[in-house]
Amino acid sequence: MKLKLALVAALLASLSLPAFAQDANGTWLTASGETRVRIAPCGGSICGTIVWVKNPAKDEQNPNAALKTRNVVGINMIQMKPAGDKKWSGTLYNYTDGKTYSGSMTMNSANSLSLSGCVAGIFCRSQTWTRVN
């Protein structure tokens, strides 16, 4: 009986792996290792909220004076809509410079995703994030 339960559990786990590999939901560590972002559904989009920063900070670079004193943790920095298989497009907010960029996100694997932010659609910068859960 225990063997049957173990086999069923293994089968169910293996069936869930492909869906997980295409799923950006979870907590991700940025390329710098200084920020963790939780990606989750929000309406018909996905959003990324800062849940941890290595050095606690305020949103001091925000162009909106009323937001300069808010904590960085809790900021919704990613808003994206599906744009193809394992791809999303939308906006990325960078609290270190207070700017919002047009951007895209692509799942590389179950534990790796690439983000690209662009200014005027010409000057782009990419980085790879690693899943932490």
Secondary structure, DSSP 8 states (H G I E B T S, - for coil): -HHHHHHHHHHHHHHHHHHHHT---EEEE-TTSSEEEEEEEETTEEEEEEEEESS--B-TT-SSGGGTTSBSTT-EEEEEEEEETTEEEEEEEETTTTEEEEEEEEEEETTEEEEEEEETTTEEEEEEEEE--
